[in-house]
């Protein structure tokens, strides 16, 4: 834990942080416009478990946004899961604050760094945290996007396994803001480490609905991810 905490403090002291929208699970490094609100609701379902994750972001301007998450609301075997004792699975449920800032390199590339941090909502309160840095590219008038970067987090957020890894993703506007192909992947054999591939359709210009297939790195288990986003863009 000490190397992780040291790394967090060094990053927090040297960069401006930001909140995040995700492709599915990997932060997209998009930014919410100034004085606008973005909201994203994701549901992950498999044969054994239902999981809900909610994100709300507010654009501050100057390539900043801040927000909060209601994370790891999990239902299994006819009851809501409350975990504050084992890191075999992430702590749950969680309430988090998050923040994000991007730094433009040129018309097509930018760097983003961000975090999520908070605590569990039941039992003995314990700090959970997740920090990342991404390089993001957008092309053909933002119709296509790729993102890749590195992340770190504690076991209460990620689950048991390596606490440093890489992640990447893409968003391809086959018919821009009508039909997109999406995918992301995170390394390591813990809860965050997984592959998600899917498609997104725009119910309205501000309301894309994405559906994806998920496969866990840890045990190969599979699930369905449904994600609805309200975007002011």
C-alpha positions in Angstrom: 0.0 0.0 0.0 2.8 2.5 0.8 4.1 2.6 -2.9 0.5 3.1 -4.1 -0.2 5.9 -1.6 3.1 7.6 -2.4 2.3 7.5 -6.1 -1.1 8.9 -5.5 0.3 11.8 -3.6 3.0 12.6 -6.1 0.5 12.6 -9.0 -2.0 14.7 -7.0 0.7 17.3 -6.2 1.9 17.6 -9.8 -1.2 17.6 -12.0 -4.8 18.8 -12.0 -7.2 16.0 -11.7 -10.5 15.2 -13.4 -13.8 13.2 -13.3 -14.7 10.7 -16.0 -17.1 9.3 -18.5 -16.2 5.7 -19.5 -16.3 3.8 -22.8 -17.6 0.9 -20.8 -15.2 0.6 -17.9 -12.1 2.5 -19.1 -12.2 6.3 -18.8 -12.7 7.9 -22.2 -10.8 11.1 -21.5 -13.7 13.1 -22.9 -14.5 16.2 -20.9 -18.0 17.7 -20.0 -18.5 21.2 -21.4 -18.4 24.1 -19.0 -21.6 24.5 -16.9 -23.1 21.3 -18.4 -24.0 18.0 -16.7 -23.3 14.5 -18.0 -24.9 11.5 -16.4 -24.1 7.8 -17.1 -25.9 4.7 -15.7 -24.4 1.3 -16.2 -25.8 -2.1 -15.3 -23.8 -5.3 -15.5 -25.7 -8.6 -15.4 -24.6 -12.2 -15.3 -26.3 -15.5 -14.1 -25.4 -14.8 -10.5 -25.2 -11.1 -10.0 -26.6 -7.7 -10.9 -24.3 -4.6 -10.5 -25.2 -0.9 -10.8 -22.8 2.0 -11.3 -23.9 5.6 -11.6 -21.7 8.6 -12.6 -22.6 12.3 -12.7 -20.1 14.9 -14.0 -20.1 18.7 -14.1 -18.0 20.7 -16.5 -15.9 23.5 -14.8 -14.2 24.8 -18.0 -10.5 25.0 -18.7 -10.7 21.3 -19.6 -11.8 20.4 -16.1 -14.7 18.4 -14.8 -15.7 17.0 -11.4 -18.3 14.5 -10.3 -19.4 11.6 -8.1 -20.1 7.9 -8.5 -22.4 5.5 -6.8 -20.4 2.4 -7.4 -20.7 -1.4 -6.9 -24.3 -1.6 -5.9 -24.5 -5.4 -6.3 -27.5 -7.8 -5.9 -27.0 -11.5 -5.6 -28.9 -14.4 -4.0 -31.9 -12.3 -3.3 -30.0 -9.6 -1.3 -27.8 -6.6 -1.7 -24.1 -7.3 -1.2 -22.3 -5.3 1.6 -18.6 -5.9 1.7 -16.1 -4.2 4.1 -14.1 -7.2 5.2 -12.4 -9.0 2.2 -10.6 -7.8 -0.9 -11.4 -11.1 -2.7 -14.0 -8.9 -4.3 -14.1 -5.0 -4.2 -15.7 -3.3 -1.3 -19.4 -2.5 -1.9 -21.4 -0.4 -2.1 -19.2 2.7 -2.6 -19.7 6.5 -2.8 -16.9 8.2 -4.7 -15.9 11.7 -5.8 -14.0 12.0 -9.1 -12.2 14.6 -11.1 -10.5 14.9 -14.5 -8.4 17.3 -16.6 -7.1 17.0 -20.1 -4.1 18.6 -21.7 -4.3 19.2 -25.4 -1.2 18.2 -27.5 -2.6 19.1 -30.9 -5.8 18.9 -32.9 -5.9 15.1 -32.6 -4.2 14.1 -29.4 -4.6 14.9 -25.7 -3.4 13.6 -22.3 -5.8 13.1 -19.4 -5.4 12.2 -15.8 -8.0 11.5 -13.2 -9.0 9.7 -10.1 -11.9 8.3 -8.1 -11.7 8.2 -4.3 -14.2 7.6 -1.5 -15.5 5.1 1.0 -17.9 2.2 1.5 -21.4 2.9 2.7 -21.7 0.2 5.2 -19.8 -1.2 8.2 -16.4 0.2 9.0 -15.6 3.1 6.6 -12.4 2.5 4.6 -10.7 4.6 2.0 -10.8 3.3 -1.7 -9.0 4.9 -4.6 -8.2 4.6 -8.3 -5.9 6.8 -10.4 -5.0 6.8 -14.1 -3.3 8.6 -16.9 -4.4 8.3 -20.6 -3.4 9.3 -24.0 -6.5 9.9 -26.2 -6.7 10.4 -30.0 -9.7 11.6 -32.0 -10.0 11.6 -35.7 -12.3 12.5 -38.6 -14.2 15.2 -36.8 -14.3 13.1 -33.6 -16.0 10.2 -35.4 -13.3 7.8 -34.2 -11.6 7.8 -30.8 -8.8 5.6 -29.3 -7.5 5.8 -25.7 -4.7 4.0 -23.9 -3.1 4.5 -20.5 -2.0 3.1 -17.2 -3.9 2.8 -13.9 -3.4 2.0 -10.2 -5.7 1.5 -7.3 -6.0 -0.2 -4.0 -7.4 -3.7 -3.5 -10.6 -2.3 -1.9 -11.4 -0.8 -5.3 -9.9 -3.3 -7.7 -10.1 -6.6 -5.8 -7.1 -8.9 -5.1 -4.4 -8.8 -7.7 -1.7 -6.4 -9.1 -2.5 -2.8 -8.3 -0.8 -1.4 -11.4 -1.8 -2.1 -15.0 -2.7 -0.8 -18.5 -6.1 -0.2 -20.1 -7.2 0.8 -23.6 -10.4 1.4 -25.6 -12.0 2.6 -28.8 -15.2 4.3 -30.0 -15.9 4.1 -33.7 -18.8 6.2 -35.1 -19.7 3.9 -38.1 -22.8 6.2 -38.6 -21.7 9.1 -36.4 -24.1 9.7 -33.5 -26.4 7.1 -34.8 -24.5 3.8 -34.5 -21.1 3.2 -32.9 -18.9 0.2 -32.1 -17.3 0.3 -28.7 -14.7 -1.7 -26.8 -12.3 -1.5 -23.9 -9.9 -3.8 -22.0 -8.0 -3.6 -18.7 -5.1 -5.8 -17.7 -4.7 -8.0 -14.6 -6.7 -10.8 -13.0 -8.9 -8.8 -10.6 -12.4 -7.3 -10.8 -11.4 -4.3 -13.0 -9.4 -6.6 -15.4 -11.9 -7.4 -18.2 -12.7 -7.1 -21.8 -16.0 -5.5 -23.0 -17.1 -5.3 -26.7 -20.4 -3.8 -27.9 -22.4 -1.4 -29.9 -24.1 1.9 -29.2 -27.2 3.5 -30.7 -28.4 7.0 -30.2 -32.0 7.1 -29.0 -31.7 10.9 -29.3 -28.7 13.2 -30.1 -28.1 13.4 -26.3 -29.0 9.9 -25.2 -26.8 7.0 -26.5 -27.6 3.5 -25.3 -24.7 0.9 -25.4 -24.9 -2.8 -25.0 -21.8 -5.0 -24.6 -20.5 -8.5 -23.9 -18.1 -8.7 -21.0 -15.4 -11.3 -20.2 -13.4 -11.4 -17.0 -9.7 -11.8 -17.1 -9.8 -13.6 -13.7 -12.0 -16.6 -14.4 -13.4 -16.2 -17.9 -16.9 -15.4 -16.6 -19.1 -13.5 -19.0 -21.9 -11.0 -18.6 -24.0 -8.4 -20.3 -23.3 -4.7 -19.9 -26.0 -2.1 -20.6 -25.1 1.6 -20.4 -27.2 4.7 -20.9 -25.6 8.1 -21.1 -27.0 11.6 -21.1 -24.5 13.9 -22.8 -24.9 17.6 -23.4 -22.8 17.5 -26.6 
